[in-house]
């Protein structure tokens, strides 16, 4: 019997990953579409040498922060419908610790990402080494912090352990119901140690991604609920996108005359041209979607986790007789809010339910359709005037966003993540002409936006627009350098409002005043209430390789976007907006962010009283 192939652990990892593929609906693609890494103490001669020698056709990218490379991986995996992802490697100590946030983002959003962390020496001959965490538990290291934010974690202390560990890692990465951060923490000495691996371990392996079929009895029960409903509503979540079920969602809605509202992750899963597409629901929802949600007697949730952002902290669905049903590939999501479950792939579940509903005699509800149209018209009448900018004057954020929306090409993506921008995009972005939305709001992670734009372009998208606030931009502008070096066509719109203005707004709504949320210098009393700081974002972006355009009026913004569109590379549009004007509000959007229970300030006391009154009147358990 052959001993096999002698490789280091680092070489074996790279060679194995290069041979892994996924298949769904007859289409194959590489499981690992790329790799990112920052090499240092712990992975420079192990995984670094391994990818250089044995990485095959896996393209390798060099980011400038470990958190950013995971954000790029997440965006890439999302645009690949979770069928392909990136591997990300970092050094021991701070390099690995910097991956915590990105790993948490992946797991919260249920997006597969492979985290190749580095660990201290397994043999311990060196004593305590640089960047090693000293603990009474000798086997505890910095990488163990990734256990809490990973769906699969294994610490590799011998090269041979890679055989079962890599197989399980690939299985979890390709599982629709277990997706998240998959972490292999490989001790730095082990990365360079050699062992014999079976030749077949490195042969092409295709992981067949299932479309779990719906169980007939579950489908039948939900079909009966649909038949009894007079005001049914569908919530379309990110699972619809990952399942490639947009066509089935549209067909189902039109066949049975049911309005569809979307979660943040599910935005643009319904084409904006359809009268049944009501847009975002929940905290970031619009008036029409939320109005219908308060009246619905049956809510069918498809591919959504039903977090507080969607349910308005369990206050949105106010019909006293409301019932819930759910289609989801993950079992624990199907029974949230006491729903009647269908544990299935979103596309397969919708197809089965459509057939069962037709057989059960589910009919369109003409009165409900009229209410849907009235709600949509009311929302348009409320929002449209607020999006019209005054010529030659400063714009509000929503007015500037509307100009970016109009300038965006058909078949485009807009990306947002933290602050007020993702809420405005979810609520206000016009998705007609296939202008799609990519929002990270499950973890609401600042600094996601620019690396996500890189991930979408690397994933094959052509017309990508990033919208980002100045506060988030200042946290990590170095991602621009990655886009410039890779010669990516990417348009980044930086909205300058001189602070974390959505947090200021929330503070004022919950305490009556704001504290340390704007980018101001110190006043004569030593407080951060002085003049706005003079921060030249345009010069910063230019120094990182971007072509920069500045705009403070509608005319300037339109011209800047036209110039950015014509340029083949990285463009940054710096937009000055009114820092104090938020976008149009909507009813039915209670979010349980409580004012302090005890405060010396009278305004805060009154806000607490109003909060308790509203919370007690609206919040409920759905069972």
C-alpha positions in Angstrom: 0.0 0.0 0.0 1.3 3.4 -0.9 2.1 5.8 1.9 0.4 8.6 0.0 1.7 12.1 -0.7 4.0 13.8 1.8 2.9 17.4 2.4 3.1 19.9 5.1 -0.2 20.8 6.8 -0.2 24.2 5.0 0.3 22.5 1.6 -2.3 19.9 2.3 -4.9 22.6 3.2 -4.3 24.5 0.0 -4.3 21.4 -2.2 -7.5 20.1 -0.6 -9.3 23.3 -1.0 -8.4 23.7 -4.6 -10.1 20.3 -5.3 -13.4 21.1 -3.7 -16.5 22.0 -5.8 -20.2 22.5 -5.2 -23.1 21.6 -7.4 -26.7 22.6 -7.4 -29.2 22.3 -10.2 -26.5 20.8 -12.4 -24.2 23.8 -12.1 -20.7 23.3 -10.6 -18.4 25.9 -9.2 -15.3 26.0 -7.0 -16.1 25.9 -3.3 -13.2 28.2 -2.6 -13.4 31.0 -5.2 -10.5 32.9 -3.7 -8.3 33.3 -0.6 -7.2 36.3 1.5 -4.5 36.6 3.9 -2.2 38.8 6.0 1.0 36.9 6.8 2.9 37.2 9.9 4.1 35.4 13.0 2.4 32.0 12.8 1.3 31.6 9.2 4.0 33.1 7.0 5.9 29.9 6.4 3.1 27.4 6.8 -0.2 28.4 5.2 1.6 31.1 3.2 4.0 28.7 1.6 1.2 26.2 1.2 -1.0 28.5 -0.9 2.0 29.7 -2.9 3.0 26.1 -3.8 -0.3 24.1 -3.8 -3.1 26.7 -4.1 -3.8 25.7 -7.7 -6.2 28.0 -9.4 -7.3 29.7 -6.2 -6.7 33.5 -6.6 -5.0 35.1 -3.6 -5.8 38.6 -2.4 -3.9 40.8 0.1 -6.1 42.9 2.3 -5.0 45.5 4.8 -7.1 44.4 7.8 -8.2 40.9 8.9 -11.7 42.0 9.6 -12.0 43.4 6.1 -11.0 40.2 4.4 -13.8 38.3 6.1 -16.2 41.0 5.0 -15.0 40.6 1.4 -15.5 36.8 1.8 -19.0 37.3 3.1 -20.1 39.5 0.3 -18.5 37.2 -2.3 -20.3 34.2 -0.7 -23.6 36.0 -0.7 -23.5 37.0 -4.3 -22.5 33.4 -5.1 -25.8 32.4 -3.3 -23.6 30.6 -0.6 -22.3 28.1 -3.1 -18.8 29.5 -3.1 -16.7 31.4 -0.6 -13.2 32.6 0.3 -10.7 31.1 2.7 -9.1 33.7 5.1 -5.9 33.3 7.0 -4.2 35.4 9.6 -1.2 35.3 12.0 -1.5 34.3 15.7 -2.4 36.8 18.3 -3.8 40.1 17.0 -4.1 38.8 13.4 -6.4 36.0 14.5 -8.2 38.2 17.1 -9.0 40.7 14.3 -11.1 38.0 12.6 -13.6 37.8 15.5 -15.9 40.4 14.2 -15.9 39.2 10.6 -16.5 35.6 11.8 -19.4 36.8 13.9 -20.8 38.7 10.9 -20.7 35.5 8.8 -22.4 33.4 11.5 -25.1 35.9 12.3 -25.9 36.2 8.7 -25.5 32.5 8.1 -23.0 32.9 5.3 -20.2 30.3 4.8 -16.7 31.6 5.3 -13.6 29.5 5.9 -11.4 31.0 8.7 -7.8 29.6 8.8 -6.7 31.0 12.2 -3.1 30.5 13.5 -2.4 29.2 16.9 0.6 29.0 19.3 3.2 26.1 19.1 1.7 22.7 19.8 5.1 21.2 20.9 5.7 24.0 23.5 9.5 23.6 23.3 9.8 27.3 22.8 8.2 28.3 26.1 5.9 31.3 25.9 6.2 32.8 22.4 5.4 36.2 21.0 1.7 37.0 20.9 0.8 33.9 22.9 -2.0 34.3 25.5 -0.9 33.0 28.9 -3.6 31.2 30.7 -3.9 28.7 33.6 -5.5 26.5 30.9 -2.4 25.7 28.9 -4.2 24.8 25.7 -6.3 28.0 25.7 -5.2 30.5 23.0 -6.5 33.7 21.3 -8.0 31.6 18.6 -10.4 29.9 21.1 -12.3 33.2 21.1 -13.5 32.2 17.6 -15.4 29.2 19.1 -18.3 31.4 20.1 -18.7 32.9 16.7 -18.1 29.8 14.5 -20.5 27.1 13.5 -17.6 24.6 13.3 -14.3 24.9 15.1 -11.3 22.6 15.3 -7.8 23.1 16.7 -5.2 21.3 14.7 -2.3 20.0 16.7 -1.1 17.3 14.3 -1.1 17.3 10.4 -3.1 14.1 10.3 -6.0 15.7 12.0 -6.7 17.7 8.9 -8.2 14.7 7.0 -11.4 14.4 9.0 -11.4 18.1 9.9 -11.2 19.4 6.4 -13.9 17.0 5.3 -16.2 18.2 8.0 -15.4 21.8 7.3 -16.3 21.4 3.6 -19.6 19.6 4.6 -20.6 22.5 6.9 -19.6 25.1 4.4 -21.9 23.6 1.8 -24.8 22.9 4.2 -27.8 25.3 3.5 -28.9 24.9 7.1 -25.6 25.2 9.0 -23.9 28.0 7.2 -21.6 30.4 9.0 -17.9 30.8 10.0 -16.0 27.6 9.8 -12.7 27.8 11.7 -9.6 25.7 11.6 -7.1 26.9 14.1 -3.8 25.4 13.1 -0.8 25.6 15.4 2.1 27.4 13.8 4.6 24.6 14.1 2.1 22.1 12.7 1.5 24.3 9.6 5.0 23.5 8.5 5.1 19.9 9.6 4.8 17.1 7.1 2.7 13.9 7.0 1.5 11.4 4.4 -1.9 12.1 3.0 -3.9 9.6 0.8 -3.8 10.6 -2.9 -7.6 10.4 -3.1 -7.9 13.1 -0.5 -6.8 15.6 -3.1 -9.0 14.4 -6.0 -11.8 16.5 -7.3 -14.7 16.3 -4.9 -18.2 17.7 -5.7 -20.4 18.6 -2.8 -24.0 18.3 -3.9 -26.0 21.1 -2.3 -29.5 19.8 -1.6 -32.8 21.4 -2.2 -34.7 19.9 0.7 -38.2 18.9 -0.4 -41.2 20.0 1.5 -43.1 17.3 3.6 -46.6 16.9 2.2 -48.4 17.0 5.5 -46.6 20.3 6.5 -47.5 21.8 3.2 -51.1 20.7 3.5 -51.6 22.4 6.9 -50.2 25.7 5.6 -52.4 25.5 2.5 -55.4 25.3 4.7 -54.3 28.4 6.6 -54.0 30.2 3.3 -57.5 29.1 2.3 -58.9 30.5 5.5 -57.0 33.8 5.4 -58.6 37.0 4.2 -55.6 39.2 4.6 -52.5 37.1 3.9 -49.0 38.6 3.7 -45.7 37.1 2.7 -42.3 38.1 4.2 -39.5 37.4 1.8 -36.1 37.0 3.5 -32.5 36.3 2.5 -33.2 32.6 2.2 -35.3 33.4 -0.9 -32.2 34.9 -2.5 -29.9 32.1 -1.5 -32.3 29.6 -2.9 -32.6 31.5 -6.2 -36.4 31.5 -5.6 -37.2 35.0 -6.8 -39.2 33.7 -9.8 -41.2 31.3 -7.6 -41.9 34.1 -5.1 -43.2 36.4 -7.8 -45.3 33.6 -9.4 -46.8 32.7 -6.0 -47.7 36.2 -5.1 -49.3 36.9 -8.4 -51.2 33.6 -8.6 -52.9 34.1 -5.2 -52.9 37.9 -5.1 -50.8 38.1 -1.9 -48.6 41.2 -1.2 -44.9 40.6 -0.5 -42.9 42.6 2.0 -39.1 42.1 2.4 -36.6 41.9 5.2 -33.4 43.8 5.0 -31.6 40.6 3.7 -34.5 39.9 1.4 -34.7 43.3 -0.3 -35.0 43.2 -4.1 -36.0 39.5 -4.1 -39.3 40.8 -5.6 -39.0 42.9 -8.8 -39.9 46.6 -8.2 -42.2 46.5 -11.2 -44.7 44.1 -9.6 -47.7 45.7 -7.8 -47.3 43.0 -5.2 -43.8 44.2 -4.2 -44.4 46.4 -1.2 -40.7 46.8 -0.2 -39.1 46.8 3.2 -41.0 45.8 6.4 -40.1 46.4 10.0 -37.9 49.0 11.7 -36.4 49.9 8.3 -39.8 49.4 6.7 -42.0 51.8 4.7 -45.5 52.9 5.5 -47.2 50.5 3.0 -45.4 47.4 4.1 -45.9 48.1 7.8 -49.5 49.1 7.4 -50.4 45.8 5.8 -48.4 43.9 8.4 -50.5 45.4 11.2 -53.7 44.1 9.5 -52.6 40.7 8.2 -54.4 37.7 9.5 -51.8 35.3 8.1 -48.1 36.0 7.8 -46.1 33.5 5.6 -42.4 34.0 6.4 -40.1 32.6 3.8 -36.3 32.3 4.4 -36.2 34.8 7.3 -34.9 34.6 10.9 -37.7 37.0 12.1 -35.4 39.2 14.2 -36.6 42.3 16.1 -35.8 44.5 13.1 -38.5 42.6 11.1 -41.1 42.2 13.9 -40.5 45.7 15.4 -39.6 44.0 18.7 -42.8 41.9 18.5 -45.2 44.8 18.1 -45.8 44.9 14.4 -48.5 42.3 13.8 -51.5 43.7 15.6 -54.4 41.7 14.2 -55.7 39.9 17.3 -56.3 36.7 15.2 -53.0 36.8 13.3 -51.5 33.4 12.5 -48.0 32.6 11.2 -46.5 30.0 8.8 -42.9 29.6 7.7 -40.8 28.1 5.0 -37.2 27.7 6.0 -34.3 25.3 5.5 -33.3 25.7 9.2 -35.7 24.0 11.6 -35.4 26.4 14.5 -36.5 29.3 12.3 -39.7 27.6 11.1 -41.6 27.8 14.4 -40.7 31.3 15.5 -43.8 33.3 16.4 -45.6 30.0 16.9 -45.6 29.5 13.1 -46.9 26.4 11.3 -43.6 25.0 9.8 -42.5 23.8 6.4 -38.9 22.7 6.7 -37.7 23.0 3.2 -35.6 24.9 0.7 -37.4 28.1 -0.2 -37.8 27.4 -3.9 -39.0 23.8 -3.3 -41.3 24.9 -0.5 -42.9 27.6 -2.6 -43.4 25.3 -5.5 -45.0 22.6 -3.3 -47.2 25.2 -1.5 -48.4 26.7 -4.7 -49.6 23.4 -5.9 -51.3 22.6 -2.6 -52.9 26.0 -2.3 -54.3 25.7 -5.8 -55.7 22.3 -5.0 -57.2 23.6 -1.8 -59.0 26.3 -3.6 -57.1 29.3 -2.3 -58.6 32.4 -3.9 -57.5 36.0 -4.4 -59.0 38.5 -1.9 -60.1 41.5 -3.9 -60.7 43.7 -0.8 -57.2 43.0 0.4 -55.8 43.9 -2.9 -57.5 47.2 -2.8 -56.1 47.9 0.7 -52.6 47.0 -0.7 -53.0 49.5 -3.5 -54.2 52.2 -1.2 -51.3 51.6 1.2 -48.8 51.8 -1.7 -50.3 55.1 -2.9 -50.2 56.6 0.6 -46.6 55.7 1.0 -45.7 57.2 -2.4 -47.6 60.4 -1.5 -45.7 60.6 1.8 -42.2 59.8 0.6 -42.0 61.3 -2.9 -42.0 65.0 -1.9 -39.2 64.5 0.7 -36.9 63.1 -2.0 -36.9 66.2 -4.2 -33.8 68.3 -3.7 -33.8 72.1 -4.0 -31.5 73.2 -6.8 -28.1 74.7 -5.7 -28.8 73.9 -2.0 -27.5 71.4 0.4 -29.3 68.0 0.2 -30.6 65.7 2.9 -29.2 62.3 3.0 -32.4 60.8 1.5 -32.4 63.3 -1.3 -28.8 62.6 -2.2 -29.5 58.8 -2.0 -32.4 59.3 -4.5 -30.0 61.0 -6.9 -27.6 58.1 -6.6 -30.5 55.7 -7.1 -31.5 57.4 -10.4 -27.9 57.5 -11.6 -27.3 53.8 -10.9 -27.3 51.6 -14.0 -29.9 48.9 -14.5 -28.7 45.5 -13.3 -26.7 47.1 -10.4 -26.1 46.6 -6.8 -26.1 49.1 -4.0 -24.3 48.2 -0.7 -24.9 49.5 2.7 -24.4 48.3 6.3 -24.3 50.5 9.3 -25.8 53.8 10.4 -28.8 55.4 8.9 -27.9 54.6 5.3 -29.0 50.9 5.2 -32.4 51.9 6.7 -32.8 54.6 4.0 -31.7 52.2 1.3 -34.1 49.5 2.5 -37.0 51.9 2.7 -36.4 54.2 -0.2 -34.3 52.5 -3.0 -36.3 52.0 -6.2 -35.5 48.4 -7.3 -37.1 48.7 -10.8 -34.7 47.8 -13.7 -33.1 45.1 -11.5 -31.4 47.7 -9.2 -30.6 45.2 -6.5 -29.8 45.8 -2.8 -27.1 44.2 -0.7 -27.4 45.2 3.0 -25.5 43.8 6.0 -27.9 44.5 8.8 -27.9 41.2 10.6 -24.8 42.2 12.5 -25.0 45.9 11.4 -21.2 45.9 11.2 -19.4 49.1 10.5 -16.6 48.8 7.8 -18.5 46.1 5.9 -19.3 48.3 3.0 -16.1 48.8 1.0 -14.8 45.3 1.3 -18.2 44.0 0.5 -18.1 46.1 -2.7 -14.8 44.4 -3.5 -16.3 41.0 -2.9 -19.3 41.6 -5.2 -17.0 42.8 -8.0 -14.8 39.8 -7.5 -17.9 37.7 -7.6 -18.8 38.9 -11.1 -21.0 41.9 -10.6 -20.4 44.8 -12.9 -22.3 47.9 -11.6 -21.6 48.1 -7.9 -22.3 51.2 -5.8 -21.2 51.5 -2.1 -23.0 54.0 0.1 -21.2 54.7 3.4 -21.3 57.4 6.1 -18.2 59.4 7.0 -18.1 57.8 10.4 -17.8 54.2 9.0 -15.4 55.4 6.3 -13.0 56.8 8.8 -12.7 53.4 10.6 -10.9 51.7 7.7 -10.4 53.6 4.4 -7.5 51.3 3.5 -9.8 48.9 1.8 -9.8 51.5 -1.1 -6.2 50.5 -1.7 -7.3 46.9 -2.3 -9.8 48.0 -4.9 -7.3 50.3 -6.6 -4.6 47.7 -6.7 -6.9 45.1 -8.2 -8.2 47.7 -10.7 -11.8 47.1 -9.8 -14.6 49.2 -11.2 -16.3 50.4 -8.0 -18.1 53.6 -7.1 -18.0 54.5 -3.4 -20.4 57.3 -2.2 -19.3 58.8 1.1 -22.1 60.7 2.8 -20.5 63.4 5.0 -22.8 64.3 8.0 -20.0 64.9 10.5 -20.9 62.2 13.0 -22.8 59.1 13.9 -26.0 60.9 13.3 -28.4 58.0 13.6 -27.0 57.3 17.0 -27.4 61.0 17.9 -31.0 60.7 16.8 -31.6 57.6 18.8 -30.0 59.2 21.9 -32.3 62.2 21.6 -35.3 59.9 21.1 -34.5 57.9 24.3 -32.8 60.5 26.6 -33.8 63.9 25.2 -30.2 64.9 24.5 -27.1 63.6 22.7 -23.7 62.8 24.0 -20.4 62.3 22.1 -21.9 61.3 18.7 -20.6 64.0 16.4 -17.2 64.8 15.1 -16.7 68.1 17.0 -13.7 69.6 18.7 -13.8 70.5 22.4 -15.5 73.7 23.5 -14.3 76.1 26.2 -15.8 73.8 28.9 -13.8 70.9 27.6 -16.8 69.1 26.2 -17.1 67.7 22.7 -19.5 70.4 21.6 -17.2 72.7 19.6 -17.1 73.2 15.9 -17.1 70.3 13.4 -13.7 69.0 12.7 -12.2 69.7 9.3 -11.7 66.3 7.8 -10.6 66.1 4.2 -12.0 62.8 3.1 -11.4 63.7 -0.6 -7.6 64.0 -0.1 -7.6 60.8 1.9 -9.4 58.8 -0.8 -7.2 60.2 -3.5 -4.1 59.2 -1.6 -5.4 55.6 -1.6 -5.7 55.4 -5.4 -9.2 56.6 -6.0 -10.4 59.2 -8.5 -12.4 61.6 -6.3 -15.4 63.8 -6.9 -17.0 66.2 -4.4 -20.6 67.3 -4.3 -22.6 69.7 -2.1 -25.6 70.4 -4.4 -27.9 68.2 -6.5 -26.3 69.5 -9.7 -22.8 68.7 -8.5 -23.8 65.3 -7.4 -25.4 64.4 -10.7 -22.2 65.6 -12.5 -20.0 63.6 -10.1 -21.9 60.4 -10.6 -21.8 60.8 -14.4 -18.1 61.2 -14.3 -17.7 58.3 -11.9 -19.8 56.1 -14.2 -17.6 56.9 -17.2 -14.4 56.1 -15.4 -13.2 52.4 -15.5 -11.7 52.2 -12.1 -12.2 53.1 -8.4 -14.2 56.3 -7.9 -15.1 58.0 -4.6 -17.9 60.6 -4.5 -17.8 62.7 -1.4 -21.3 64.1 -0.7 -21.9 66.8 1.9 -25.4 66.4 3.4 -27.5 68.0 6.1 -26.4 66.3 9.3 -29.7 67.0 11.2 -32.4 65.8 8.8 -33.3 62.2 8.9 -35.5 60.5 6.2 -39.3 60.3 6.3 -40.5 58.3 9.3 -43.3 55.7 9.2 -45.8 54.4 11.6 -45.8 51.0 13.3 -42.0 50.9 13.8 -41.5 50.5 17.5 -38.0 49.4 18.3 -37.3 48.3 21.9 -34.5 50.6 22.8 -35.4 51.7 26.3 -34.8 55.1 27.8 -33.1 55.0 31.2 -35.4 53.8 34.0 -34.0 56.4 36.4 -32.7 59.8 35.3 -32.4 63.2 36.8 -33.4 64.9 33.6 -37.1 65.6 33.2 -37.1 64.9 29.5 -35.6 61.5 30.0 -38.2 60.7 32.6 -41.1 61.6 30.3 -39.6 59.6 27.4 -39.4 56.6 29.7 -43.0 56.9 30.6 -44.1 57.2 27.0 -41.9 54.2 26.1 -43.5 52.0 28.8 -47.0 53.0 27.7 -46.3 52.2 24.1 -44.4 49.0 24.8 -47.1 47.6 27.1 -49.8 48.4 24.6 -48.1 46.9 21.6 -45.6 44.2 22.6 -46.9 40.7 22.7 -45.9 37.0 22.4 -47.1 35.2 19.3 -47.9 31.7 20.2 
